[in-house]
Amino acid sequence: MSAPPPSAESLLQLVQTVPGFPKPGIAFRDLTPLFADATALRTLVDQLVTRCRPMGCEAVVGIEARGFLVGPPMAYAMGVGFVPVRKPGKLPRPTYGVDYVLEYGTDRLEVHQEDIRAGQAVLIVDDLLATGGTAEACTTLVEMAGARVCGYGFIAELRDLAGRQRLPTGVACESLLAYD
């Protein structure tokens, strides 16, 4: 008989808070210990798949870089493809691109124009929902491709930063761990 999967509380205990990173005043939630622990990794991927499967996605879009860690195993488990959304200059074919503001600077995201099909139902995944700027920018890319976002999946959410409010109303949004 195998042990039950870890609870959200035990997963939260693996997450380390690093004060002052990447700049003073930021309390960085380091999720990498979740990826290093085989049981935690399996649990978080399985739970995200369970929560996101009902959204009916036809592709999983993962945001660089940690969206690349959960996106491919989720896509595999759901029997759909994976599309990486990258930082600028990383993709060799024609791209859609969008500039955006995040909590400690500005950035740009790009996706290959051919990798998301018009009309496709897309699930956007990433490690953390904070202010919502990165997820909002990714949403714009999906819409530029003529597809629609059917949902969002995050490992953790910083609720006090109200990132959900920047995402489209009525679109499912799941996060496994929450910080208030």
N, C-alpha and C positions, 0 to 999 in steps of 0.2 A: 504494500500500500504506500503510495507516494504522499509526501507532505503537501498540504494545501498551498496554493500560491500566496506570495506575500501580500499583505494588506497595503492599502494606500499609506497608512501610517508608517509601516516598515520601509516602504519605498522612500517616503519623505526623509526618514532617518539617514538614508544613504546620500542624499543630496547635501552638498557642502556649500555654505554661504561664504563668499570671499568679499570682505568689505574693501571698498576703495578700488575696485576693478571694474571696468577698464579706466575709470577716473574717480577722483574723490567724490563722495556722496552716493555712489552706486553700490548697492549690495548685490553682487553677482551670484546667481544661483547656478552652481556648477553641477550639471547633471551627468557628467562623465562617469562618476562612480556607478550610476545605474547601468551604463553600457558595459562596464568592466565586470559586473556581477552577472553570471550566466542566468541565474534564476530570475533576477530582477529584469534583465533584458527580455527574456521570454515572456514574463508576465506583462510588461508594459506593451510589447508588440501584440500579444494575444488580446489584451484588454482594449487596446485601440482598435484592433480589427473588429472585435465583438461590438463595440460601440458605433463604429463608422460603417460597417457593412450595410445596415439598413438605409443608408443615404443613397445607395444605388449608383455608386461611381463607376465610370467606364475607364478612368485613369486616375492615378495618384500623382500629384505634383508635389515634389519635395523641395523645400527652400534650402539653399546652401547655408551652412554646411551640415548642421545636425539633422535637418529634414532628410538628408541623404542616409542617415543611419537608421531611421525607422521607416522611411518611405518604401524602399525596395522590398523589405520583408513583408510589409503590409500589402503591397501590390501583388506580390507572389501569393500570399494567403488568400487574397480576394480574386485571383485569376485575371488581373488586369495589368496594363503596362504602367511603367514608371517614367515620369518626365522630370528631369532636373531643371530647376530655376537657379541660374548662376549669377555670380558677380560679373561685372563687365570684362570683356576681352577674353573670356574662357571658352566661348562657343564659336566654332569655325564657320558655320553656315549662317544665312540671313536670320536675324533675330528681331523680336519685338523687345523694346526696352522701356523702362520707366525709372525716373529718379524719384526719391522719396526721402523724407526726414524721419530719423529715428531718435530715440531718447538721448543719444550722445553724439550726434553728428548727422551727416547725410550720406546716402549711398545710392546705388543703382542696381536693378535686377534685370536680367535678360533671359529669354527662352527662345529656342529655335522656333521659327515660324511654322515649320512643318510638323512639329511634334505634338501639337494639340490640334485636334480636328474641330471644325465649326460644328456646333450643336452638341458636342461631347459634354457629358456630366463629369465634372472634375472635383476630386477631393484634394484639398490643400493641407499638407502636414508640415509641422515644424516641431522643434523641441519646446519652445516657450512662447506663450502669448503674453506680451507686456503691454506696450502702448497700442499695439495693433498696426503700427505703420508698415511693418514688413509684410504682414498678411494682407493688408489693404493694397499694397503695391503689387503683390502677387495676384490678387483678385483682378486688378486692372489688366495685368498681362493676359490672364485667362480670357477676359472679356475682349481684349484686342484681337485674340485669336478666333473670336466668334463662339467660344464655348461658354458654359455656365458653371458656376461653382455650386455644387450640390451639398458641400459641407466642409468643415474644418476639423482637424484632429491635432491636438497638442499634448505633449507629455505633461507640461505644467503651465499654470496660469498665475500671473500676479494680479489678482482681482482689483487691488487698490489703484492700479494704473488704467483700469476701464477699457482695455483693448477691445473687448467684445462690442463696445458701442461704435467702433469704427468699421465693423463688419456689417454686411447687408442684413437687414431685419428679415426674420423668417427663415434664414439659412441655418441649418443645424451646426452647432459648435460643441465639440467635446474636449474636455481636458481631464486627464487622470488625476493630477495633483493640483492643489490650489493653495496659494498663499494670500492671506487677507492683509 
